[in-house]
Amino acid sequence: MKEDLRQEKIEQKSEQKKEVKFKENEHANKIRGYQKAVIGLTIATSLLGASTIGFGIAYGVTQNQANTYSMQLENVYQRNYYELVDSVNNADMKISKLLASNSREYQGKMLTEISQASKEMQSNIATLPLSGDNVMQSVRFINQMAGYTQVLEEKLAKGDTLSEADKETLSDMHDSLTEMKKYLNKMSENMWNGYSILGASSQMNGEFDDFTLEFAQIKADDTDYPTMIYDGPFSDSVVNQKIKGLSGAEISKEDAYKKIDGLFKNISNLQYQGETDGRFSTFNYSLMNSEGQNIFVQTTKIGGHILTVSGNVESNIKNIDFAQAEKIALDFAKSNGVENAKVVWSEELNSQAYFNIAPVQNNIILYPDLVKVKVDLEHGDVIGYDAISYFTNHAARSLGAAGISVDVAKANIDSSFEIKKERLVLAPLDYNREILCFEFEATRDGATYYIYFNAATGQEENILKVVETTDGSKLM
């Protein structure tokens, strides 16, 4: 229930971010152009991650509170603070990926993105109520990072390579960001518990206000936390915005009711909850399973496919093993039209099993068509399902053979990595690309990476790093 409430809160805040526009004057004492947010029924596309809440999107206050000036201003401050957290985390992860790569093209891409993240940090800090020179160390570091990465980017563009001194400086930069983001996370947790930036900035403690003094301690701790998380390779990728995977006639809400009633066993209180007309047009239902767990289900109007299932159970009881849960997940996906599929990522946490399932064509894993399933290990019920990526991207594809051998691609990986697994995959990349790649699971210094090389050209396309957290393993 707690997770559901927090998810609902995030969805409301996301809508506020889209529809509420604030403008401050230089003294931050006037807000203009405020339009009340219209909170509609929105369903998050990442329902199944072991941790679905990223601090970077968790800003804002409730709609009723936002009717007052002080809450509007608090909204502005928290928005910029959490965007700062996102930018710091983003730059930290990009540097980690850069240091794992030997490709000049990929390094250049990462440097461009690090520089952009640094500029976003500069903008976010500039809009926070900070005063005095006791925060200048962090501000100076961010300014220098933006300039330094631009210099390295220009160096690579001229055909040069990164020197060992360059990599050492980048490594030090990574350490500083890791230290910074962990203290920021502590402040984020305080905000969840009611901490107010506006309130702290109005409380003077000697020469400086409380918020400035707390922010000045940004270099005090050296713990880590990931923000933008993925529960498996490409788990939240929606490569093409055009819906390609839906087929069939449009069904009625009565037909959707019958489908859900037949799919879920031993349920009660199945009720129609309205419909959604967004990228996907859906009928929405709530139900209660035999154990009294509340479940929310969406079916597509076109074809009557199950799109999402959202539920949660707090239990430490395990009556079925992981292999049984995997079969339940695969069977559920198959009953919803996901054929020739296999589990490509799995995780167990708090008596719940999480599975990423991808179709396979010609022994090639189709990551763009990923489906996510969550199974309750106490009762063996499916309490989470997300087929948004599948129905967005699934279509008949003509997949050619790789243009290079796996050994040629493997030779481009730094010798400091130990390769654990290799396979051919269709990977969703930036700019709406789907590229046939060799995927290598590799370890270095106790960390696990997934490295992707273009199977036609051998070019390094992407690197994902596994981050161990208190709520499971994530890839970034």
RODO-2510 file (C-alpha; in nm, 4 decimals, decimal comma):
residues 476
     n   res          X          Y          Z
     1     m     0,0000     0,0000     0,0000
     2     k     0,2851     0,2358     0,0857
     3     e     0,4480     0,1739    -0,2522
     4     d     0,1145     0,2330    -0,4285
     5     l     0,0648     0,5652    -0,2485
     6     r     0,4161     0,6779    -0,3342
     7     q     0,3639     0,5736    -0,6975
     8     e     0,0397     0,7726    -0,7105
     9     k     0,2182     1,0713    -0,5645
    10     i     0,4910     1,0501    -0,8287
    11     e     0,2329     1,0319    -1,1084
    12     q     0,0621     1,3432    -0,9741
    13     k     0,3929     1,5264    -0,9510
    14     s     0,4874     1,4232    -1,3020
    15     e     0,1624     1,5734    -1,4284
    16     q     0,2365     1,8926    -1,2343
    17     k     0,5763     1,9123    -1,4006
    18     k     0,4110     1,8989    -1,7429
    19     e     0,1264     2,1391    -1,6790
    20     v     0,2363     2,3837    -1,4094
    21     k     0,4720     2,6592    -1,5242
    22     f     0,6338     2,8841    -1,2699
    23     k     0,8369     3,1978    -1,3156
    24     e     1,0331     3,3709    -1,0407
    25     n     1,1661     3,7279    -1,0364
    26     e     1,5225     3,7928    -0,9192
    27     h     1,4163     3,8153    -0,5539
    28     a     1,2074     3,4984    -0,5785
    29     n     0,9095     3,6763    -0,4251
    30     k     0,6597     3,6499    -0,7052
    31     i     0,5209     3,3544    -0,9002
    32     r     0,3430     3,4205    -1,2284
    33     g     0,1737     3,2091    -1,4872
    34     y     0,0656     2,9380    -1,2473
    35     q    -0,1960     2,7081    -1,3874
    36     k    -0,3609     2,4493    -1,1685
    37     a    -0,2564     2,0968    -1,2596
    38     v    -0,5171     1,8619    -1,3893
    39     i    -0,4437     1,5254    -1,2353
    40     g    -0,5779     1,2518    -1,4633
    41     l    -0,5548     0,8775    -1,4467
    42     t    -0,1956     0,8035    -1,5470
    43     i    -0,0194     0,4724    -1,5285
    44     a     0,3578     0,4677    -1,4857
    45     t     0,5472     0,2683    -1,7477
    46     s     0,7822     0,1224    -1,4881
    47     l     0,5454    -0,0701    -1,2640
    48     l     0,7594    -0,3673    -1,1869
    49     g     1,1019    -0,2487    -1,0823
    50     a     1,2085    -0,3586    -0,7364
    51     s     1,2518     0,0100    -0,6706
    52     t     1,0210     0,2194    -0,8876
    53     i     1,0850     0,5541    -0,7203
    54     g     1,3649     0,7751    -0,8507
    55     f     1,4280     1,0882    -0,6481
    56     g     1,4788     1,2803    -0,9695
    57     i     1,1059     1,2796    -1,0426
    58     a     0,9850     1,3047    -0,6856
    59     y     0,9471     1,6782    -0,6443
    60     g     0,6496     1,8967    -0,5737
    61     v     0,3667     1,9133    -0,3264
    62     t     0,0037     1,8116    -0,3388
    63     q    -0,2448     1,9927    -0,5578
    64     n    -0,4351     2,1427    -0,2653
    65     q    -0,1168     2,2677    -0,0972
    66     a    -0,0062     2,4265    -0,4216
    67     n    -0,2891     2,6812    -0,3940
    68     t    -0,0744     2,8912    -0,1617
    69     y     0,2220     3,1030    -0,2611
    70     s     0,4654     2,9367    -0,0214
    71     m     0,3881     2,5922    -0,1558
    72     q     0,4294     2,7172    -0,5117
    73     l     0,7731     2,8492    -0,4253
    74     e     0,8592     2,5265    -0,2434
    75     n     0,7569     2,3433    -0,5610
    76     v     1,0075     2,5480    -0,7598
    77     y     1,2900     2,4873    -0,5137
    78     q     1,2240     2,1140    -0,4858
    79     r     1,1943     2,0775    -0,8610
    80     n     1,5353     2,2341    -0,9138
    81     y     1,6865     2,0403    -0,6256
    82     y     1,5747     1,7028    -0,7588
    83     e     1,6797     1,7938    -1,1098
    84     l     2,0217     1,8694    -0,9597
    85     v     2,0226     1,5214    -0,8050
    86     d     1,9397     1,3707    -1,1448
    87     s     2,2142     1,5680    -1,3185
    88     v     2,4774     1,4690    -1,0607
    89     n     2,3811     1,1039    -1,0820
    90     n     2,3692     1,1175    -1,4607
    91     a     2,7193     1,2674    -1,4863
    92     d     2,8551     1,0168    -1,2336
    93     m     2,7242     0,7196    -1,4308
    94     k     2,8398     0,8622    -1,7659
    95     i     3,1949     0,8963    -1,6313
    96     s     3,1813     0,5371    -1,5103
    97     k     3,0790     0,4237    -1,8585
    98     l     3,3443     0,6405    -2,0216
    99     l     3,6183     0,4870    -1,8085
   100     a     3,5011     0,1390    -1,9087
   101     s     3,5245     0,2126    -2,2821
   102     n     3,8147     0,1958    -2,5274
   103     s     3,6156     0,3430    -2,8155
   104     r     3,7029     0,7044    -2,9006
   105     e     3,3573     0,7564    -3,0529
   106     y     3,1786     0,6295    -2,7425
   107     q     3,4092     0,8255    -2,5116
   108     g     3,3314     1,1395    -2,7093
   109     k     2,9599     1,0768    -2,6785
   110     m     2,9899     1,0308    -2,3014
   111     l     3,1961     1,3497    -2,2665
   112     t     2,9292     1,5455    -2,4537
   113     e     2,6616     1,4142    -2,2202
   114     i     2,8732     1,4766    -1,9071
   115     s     2,9331     1,8343    -2,0169
   116     q     2,5601     1,8849    -2,0720
   117     a     2,4811     1,7375    -1,7299
   118     s     2,7341     1,9761    -1,5742
   119     k     2,5627     2,2732    -1,7359
   120     e     2,2290     2,1515    -1,6023
   121     m     2,3841     2,1338    -1,2532
   122     q     2,4999     2,4930    -1,2894
   123     s     2,1485     2,6037    -1,3811
   124     n     1,9855     2,4071    -1,0974
   125     i     2,2216     2,5395    -0,8295
   126     a     2,1717     2,8950    -0,9540
   127     t     1,7985     2,8718    -0,8793
   128     l     1,8346     2,7396    -0,5234
   129     p     1,8228     2,9823    -0,2248
   130     l     2,1963     2,9578    -0,1445
   131     s     2,4147     3,2364    -0,0119
   132     g     2,7717     3,2884     0,0989
   133     d     3,1043     3,1480    -0,0144
   134     n     3,0776     2,8259     0,1869
   135     v     2,9115     2,6510    -0,1092
   136     m     3,1610     2,7791    -0,3636
   137     q     3,3777     2,4679    -0,3478
   138     s     3,1003     2,2568    -0,4970
   139     v     2,9991     2,5265    -0,7457
   140     r     3,3595     2,5654    -0,8588
   141     f     3,3973     2,1908    -0,9028
   142     i     3,0868     2,1752    -1,1240
   143     n     3,2044     2,4705    -1,3336
   144     q     3,5456     2,3113    -1,3820
   145     m     3,3907     1,9775    -1,4759
   146     a     3,1865     2,1403    -1,7523
   147     g     3,4953     2,3075    -1,8962
   148     y     3,7271     2,0089    -1,8571
   149     t     3,4967     1,7632    -2,0325
   150     q     3,4559     2,0054    -2,3217
   151     v     3,8333     2,0217    -2,3589
   152     l     3,8598     1,6427    -2,3658
   153     e     3,5755     1,6217    -2,6150
   154     e     3,7594     1,8582    -2,8490
   155     k     4,0771     1,6547    -2,8018
   156     l     3,9053     1,3372    -2,9198
   157     a     3,7425     1,5215    -3,2102
   158     k     4,0923     1,6072    -3,3368
   159     g     4,1833     1,2392    -3,3455
   160     d     4,3773     1,2230    -3,0193
   161     t     4,3138     0,9707    -2,7419
   162     l     4,2651     1,0110    -2,3698
   163     s     4,5912     0,9932    -2,1781
   164     e     4,6384     0,8088    -1,8517
   165     a     4,6475     1,1476    -1,6785
   166     d     4,3114     1,2346    -1,8381
   167     k     4,1608     0,9069    -1,7145
   168     e     4,3028     0,9617    -1,3659
   169     t     4,1432     1,3065    -1,3516
   170     l     3,8129     1,1623    -1,4713
   171     s     3,8379     0,8929    -1,2051
   172     d     3,8903     1,1588    -0,9371
   173     m     3,5931     1,3480    -1,0778
   174     h     3,3867     1,0295    -1,0505
   175     d     3,4861     0,9913    -0,6838
   176     s     3,3845     1,3509    -0,6094
   177     l     3,0458     1,3054    -0,7756
   178     t     2,9876     0,9821    -0,5847
   179     e     3,0555     1,1692    -0,2607
   180     m     2,8325     1,4552    -0,3654
   181     k     2,5314     1,2547    -0,4735
   182     k     2,5153     1,0559    -0,1529
   183     y     2,4808     1,3608     0,0638
   184     l     2,2199     1,4937    -0,1772
   185     n     2,0310     1,1693    -0,1302
   186     k     2,0199     1,2198     0,2459
   187     m     1,8565     1,5577     0,1927
   188     s     1,6154     1,3964    -0,0534
   189     e     1,5049     1,1472     0,2087
   190     n     1,4460     1,4329     0,4525
   191     m     1,2222     1,5997     0,1945
   192     w     1,0110     1,2879     0,1738
   193     n     0,9594     1,3289     0,5475
   194     g     0,8476     1,6900     0,5237
   195     y     1,1728     1,8913     0,5120
   196     s     1,1083     2,2309     0,3511
   197     i     1,3776     2,4150     0,1545
   198     l     1,1841     2,7381     0,1921
   199     g     1,1510     2,6891     0,5667
   200     a     1,5191     2,6053     0,6142
   201     s     1,6309     2,8994     0,3994
   202     s     1,4330     3,1384     0,6217
   203     q     1,5964     3,0148     0,9443
   204     m     1,9222     3,1991     1,0123
   205     n     2,2023     3,0258     1,2010
   206     g     2,4655     3,2884     1,2516
   207     e     2,5771     3,4369     0,9205
   208     f     2,4041     3,1814     0,6986
   209     d     2,0633     3,0194     0,6695
   210     d     2,0050     2,6521     0,7583
   211     f     1,9610     2,5359     0,3984
   212     t     2,2902     2,6916     0,2885
   213     l     2,4715     2,5384     0,5858
   214     e     2,3306     2,1935     0,5130
   215     f     2,4080     2,2218     0,1428
   216     a     2,7632     2,3269     0,2251
   217     q     2,8201     1,9837     0,3810
   218     i     2,7800     1,8270     0,0385
   219     k     3,1382     1,7001     0,0536
   220     a     3,0978     1,5503     0,4003
   221     d     2,9919     1,1953     0,3172
   222     d     3,1061     0,9346     0,0683
   223     t     2,8187     0,6902     0,0414
   224     d     2,6455     0,6019    -0,2879
   225     y     2,2944     0,5861    -0,4261
   226     p     2,1599     0,5293    -0,7759
   227     t     1,8648     0,7368    -0,8983
   228     m     1,7770     0,6458    -1,2556
   229     i     1,7480     0,2732    -1,2340
   230     y     1,6615    -0,0115    -1,4696
   231     d     1,5617    -0,3548    -1,3561
   232     g     1,7471    -0,5290    -1,6375
   233     p     1,9052    -0,4391    -1,9710
   234     f     1,6855    -0,1929    -2,1619
   235     s     1,3931    -0,2641    -1,9290
   236     d     1,2244     0,0728    -1,9797
   237     s     1,3085     0,1365    -2,3429
   238     v     1,0250     0,2437    -2,5656
   239     v     1,2177     0,2841    -2,8865
   240     n     0,9454     0,3927    -3,1279
   241     q     0,6628     0,6172    -3,0191
   242     k     0,4342     0,4783    -3,2882
   243     i     0,2382     0,1813    -3,1549
   244     k     0,3371    -0,1136    -3,3743
   245     g     0,2309    -0,4220    -3,1804
   246     l    -0,1464    -0,3868    -3,1394
   247     s    -0,3774    -0,5784    -3,3683
   248     g    -0,7383    -0,6859    -3,3797
   249     a    -1,0758    -0,5179    -3,3540
   250     e    -1,1693    -0,2729    -3,0819
   251     i    -1,3369    -0,4493    -2,7910
   252     s    -1,6031    -0,3330    -2,5475
   253     k    -1,5537    -0,2847    -2,1758
   254     e    -1,7732    -0,5918    -2,1238
   255     d    -1,5335    -0,7999    -2,3353
   256     a    -1,2395    -0,6650    -2,1331
   257     y    -1,4212    -0,7616    -1,8125
   258     k    -1,4676    -1,1188    -1,9377
   259     k    -1,1005    -1,1466    -2,0400
   260     i    -0,9768    -1,0369    -1,6980
   261     d    -1,2304    -1,2543    -1,5169
   262     g    -1,1140    -1,5562    -1,7139
   263     l    -0,7426    -1,4849    -1,6783
   264     f    -0,7258    -1,4222    -1,3028
   265     k    -0,8444    -1,7081    -1,0835
   266     n    -1,0140    -1,6908    -0,7435
   267     i    -1,0785    -1,3178    -0,7582
   268     s    -1,3560    -1,0974    -0,6243
   269     n    -1,4793    -0,7416    -0,6481
   270     l    -1,3821    -0,6976    -1,0146
   271     q    -1,4868    -0,3414    -1,0919
   272     y    -1,4652    -0,1112    -1,3931
   273     q    -1,2577     0,1980    -1,3132
   274     g    -1,2941     0,3984    -1,6325
   275     e    -1,0772     0,4285    -1,9384
   276     t    -0,7566     0,5971    -2,0482
   277     d    -0,7011     0,7625    -2,3854
   278     g    -0,3309     0,8340    -2,4170
   279     r    -0,0691     0,6634    -2,6304
   280     f    -0,2607     0,3495    -2,5425
   281     s    -0,6386     0,3532    -2,5162
   282     t    -0,7337     0,1202    -2,2316
   283     f    -1,0143    -0,0044    -2,0127
   284     n    -0,9134    -0,0009    -1,6462
   285     y    -1,0281    -0,2418    -1,3769
   286     s    -0,9575    -0,3143    -1,0114
   287     l    -0,9958    -0,6515    -0,8446
   288     m    -0,9164    -0,8345    -0,5237
   289     n    -0,7475    -1,1739    -0,5327
   290     s    -0,8108    -1,4628    -0,2934
   291     e    -0,5596    -1,3258    -0,0426
   292     g    -0,7216    -0,9840    -0,0250
   293     q    -0,4581    -0,8134    -0,2383
   294     n    -0,5764    -0,5214    -0,4510
   295     i    -0,4785    -0,5456    -0,8182
   296     f    -0,5159    -0,2845    -1,0941
   297     v    -0,5415    -0,4076    -1,4546
   298     q    -0,5406    -0,2277    -1,7904
   299     t    -0,6514    -0,3857    -2,1163
   300     t    -0,6048    -0,2283    -2,4570
   301     k    -0,9195    -0,1334    -2,6415
   302     i    -0,7634    -0,2595    -2,9640
   303     g    -0,7330    -0,6347    -2,9476
   304     g    -0,8161    -0,6631    -2,5767
   305     h    -0,4562    -0,7277    -2,4676
   306     i    -0,3450    -0,7060    -2,1056
   307     l    -0,1196    -0,3985    -2,0972
   308     t    -0,0365    -0,3551    -1,7289
   309     v    -0,1062    -0,5233    -1,3976
   310     s    -0,0128    -0,3399    -1,0803
   311     g    -0,0241    -0,4782    -0,7294
   312     n     0,1929    -0,5314    -0,4254
   313     v     0,2127    -0,7630    -0,1291
   314     e     0,4256    -0,7333     0,1835
   315     s     0,5291    -1,0815     0,2903
   316     n     0,8364    -1,2851     0,3740
   317     i     0,6662    -1,6191     0,3135
   318     k     0,7795    -1,8293     0,0165
   319     n     0,5573    -2,1223    -0,0767
   320     i     0,6871    -2,1622    -0,4326
   321     d     1,0440    -2,1689    -0,5560
   322     f     1,2026    -1,9400    -0,8128
   323     a     1,1780    -2,1951    -1,0963
   324     q     0,8032    -2,2285    -1,0401
   325     a     0,7667    -1,8497    -1,0387
   326     e     0,9558    -1,8290    -1,3677
   327     k     0,7152    -2,0748    -1,5306
   328     i     0,4180    -1,8771    -1,3982
   329     a     0,5638    -1,5584    -1,5483
   330     l     0,6342    -1,7190    -1,8866
   331     d     0,2893    -1,8803    -1,9016
   332     f     0,1185    -1,5512    -1,8163
   333     a     0,3117    -1,3688    -2,0903
   334     k     0,2310    -1,6461    -2,3390
   335     s    -0,1396    -1,6275    -2,2534
   336     n    -0,1177    -1,2617    -2,3569
   337     g     0,0395    -1,3322    -2,6938
   338     v     0,4114    -1,3143    -2,6103
   339     e     0,5394    -1,6180    -2,8022
   340     n     0,8864    -1,7751    -2,8309
   341     a     1,0122    -1,5825    -2,5298
   342     k     1,2699    -1,6425    -2,2568
   343     v     1,3691    -1,4848    -1,9273
   344     v     1,6671    -1,2540    -1,9821
   345     w     1,6858    -1,0952    -1,6364
   346     s     1,5489    -1,1973    -1,2990
   347     e     1,5593    -1,0836    -0,9385
   348     e     1,4118    -1,1972    -0,6080
   349     l     1,3255    -0,9501    -0,3344
   350     n     1,0978    -0,9698    -0,0301
   351     s     0,9099    -1,2834    -0,1416
   352     q     0,8522    -1,1335    -0,4853
   353     a     1,0167    -1,2503    -0,8079
   354     y     1,0820    -1,0104    -1,0954
   355     f     1,1283    -1,1327    -1,4517
   356     n     1,2190    -0,9550    -1,7733
   357     i     1,0967    -1,1652    -2,0650
   358     a     1,1980    -1,1060    -2,4259
   359     p     1,0908    -1,2777    -2,7489
   360     v     1,3635    -1,4628    -2,9372
   361     q     1,3928    -1,4676    -3,3176
   362     n     1,6610    -1,6740    -3,4900
   363     n     1,8361    -1,7079    -3,1512
   364     i     1,8465    -1,3274    -3,1242
   365     i     1,6992    -1,1674    -2,8125
   366     l     1,4600    -0,8850    -2,8993
   367     y     1,5176    -0,6349    -2,6189
   368     p     1,2833    -0,3691    -2,7665
   369     d     0,9914    -0,6099    -2,7120
   370     l     1,0616    -0,6658    -2,3435
   371     v     0,7821    -0,7679    -2,1035
   372     k     0,8116    -0,7452    -1,7237
   373     v     0,6338    -0,9747    -1,4800
   374     k     0,6196    -0,9749    -1,0995
   375     v     0,5141    -1,2921    -0,9152
   376     d     0,4163    -1,3284    -0,5504
   377     l     0,6205    -1,6189    -0,4108
   378     e     0,3749    -1,6802    -0,1291
   379     h     0,0691    -1,7542    -0,3440
   380     g     0,2110    -1,7822    -0,6963
   381     d    -0,0027    -1,4942    -0,8261
   382     v     0,1014    -1,2496    -1,0963
   383     i     0,0818    -0,9138    -0,9191
   384     g     0,2707    -0,7076    -1,1757
   385     y     0,2885    -0,7005    -1,5544
   386     d     0,4126    -0,4422    -1,8051
   387     a     0,3806    -0,5017    -2,1799
   388     i     0,4079    -0,1375    -2,2863
   389     s     0,7432    -0,1813    -2,4613
   390     y     0,6222    -0,5027    -2,6232
   391     f     0,3102    -0,3528    -2,7773
   392     t     0,4938    -0,0359    -2,8703
   393     n     0,7704    -0,2106    -3,0639
   394     h     0,6653    -0,5636    -3,1568
   395     a     0,6452    -0,6233    -3,5308
   396     a     0,7690    -0,8699    -3,7905
   397     r     1,1395    -0,8073    -3,8430
   398     s     1,3905    -0,9215    -4,1000
   399     l     1,7071    -0,9845    -3,9014
   400     g     2,0216    -1,0465    -4,1010
   401     a     2,3335    -1,2261    -3,9888
   402     a     2,6164    -1,0543    -3,8021
   403     g     2,8747    -0,8907    -4,0264
   404     i     3,1639    -0,9658    -3,7909
   405     s     3,2482    -1,2569    -3,5648
   406     v     3,1972    -1,2529    -3,1915
   407     d     3,5747    -1,2825    -3,1489
   408     v     3,6323    -0,9640    -3,3478
   409     a     3,3897    -0,7759    -3,1216
   410     k     3,5378    -0,9323    -2,8096
   411     a     3,8872    -0,8149    -2,9054
   412     n     3,7721    -0,4546    -2,8510
   413     i     3,7051    -0,5115    -2,4811
   414     d     3,9769    -0,3967    -2,2441
   415     s     4,1857    -0,6856    -2,1116
   416     s     4,1080    -0,5813    -1,7539
   417     f     3,7545    -0,7225    -1,7988
   418     e     3,6681    -1,0861    -1,7388
   419     i     3,4006    -1,1938    -1,9877
   420     k     3,1306    -1,4129    -1,8362
   421     k     2,8736    -1,4446    -2,1140
   422     e     2,8168    -1,3413    -2,4742
   423     r     2,5095    -1,3460    -2,7001
   424     l     2,3517    -1,1818    -3,0029
   425     v     2,0740    -0,9321    -2,9285
   426     l     1,8630    -0,6649    -3,0925
   427     a     1,9355    -0,3613    -2,8755
   428     p     1,7266    -0,0420    -2,8539
   429     l     1,9583     0,2578    -2,8696
   430     d     1,9290     0,6339    -2,8928
   431     y     1,7621     0,8130    -3,1833
   432     n     1,5019     0,5359    -3,2120
   433     r     1,7562     0,2860    -3,3410
   434     e     1,7319    -0,0906    -3,3175
   435     i     2,0774    -0,2388    -3,3738
   436     l     2,1919    -0,5993    -3,3932
   437     c     2,4646    -0,6206    -3,1276
   438     f     2,6924    -0,8621    -2,9513
   439     e     2,6200    -0,8383    -2,5792
   440     f     2,9023    -0,9198    -2,3388
   441     e     2,8525    -0,9666    -1,9673
   442     a     3,1863    -0,8793    -1,8080
   443     t     3,3272    -0,8032    -1,4648
   444     r     3,6023    -0,5715    -1,3429
   445     d     3,7017    -0,4644    -0,9918
   446     g     3,4018    -0,6436    -0,8461
   447     a     3,1519    -0,4656    -1,0734
   448     t     2,9482    -0,6193    -1,3544
   449     y     2,9045    -0,4518    -1,6921
   450     y     2,7048    -0,5254    -2,0072
   451     i     2,8935    -0,4075    -2,3156
   452     y     2,7341    -0,3829    -2,6602
   453     f     2,9126    -0,3855    -2,9970
   454     n     2,7460    -0,3291    -3,3330
   455     a     2,7363    -0,6737    -3,4989
   456     a     2,7798    -0,5179    -3,8430
   457     t     3,0587    -0,2668    -3,7819
   458     g     3,2152    -0,3649    -3,4486
   459     q     3,1538    -0,0162    -3,3101
   460     e     3,0924     0,0069    -2,9354
   461     e     2,7295     0,1141    -2,8956
   462     n     2,6529     0,1112    -2,5242
   463     i     2,7694     0,0100    -2,1776
   464     l     2,5435    -0,0738    -1,8832
   465     k     2,6775    -0,1069    -1,5308
   466     v     2,5171    -0,3181    -1,2580
   467     v     2,4684    -0,1252    -0,9354
   468     e     2,4025    -0,3262    -0,6199
   469     t     2,1479    -0,1535    -0,3966
   470     t     1,9497    -0,2417    -0,0882
   471     d     1,6542    -0,3260    -0,3137
   472     g     1,8211    -0,5408    -0,5744
   473     s     2,0639    -0,5220    -0,8646
   474     k     2,0088    -0,2451    -1,1165
   475     l     2,1612    -0,1563    -1,4510
   476     m     2,2477     0,1994    -1,5462
***
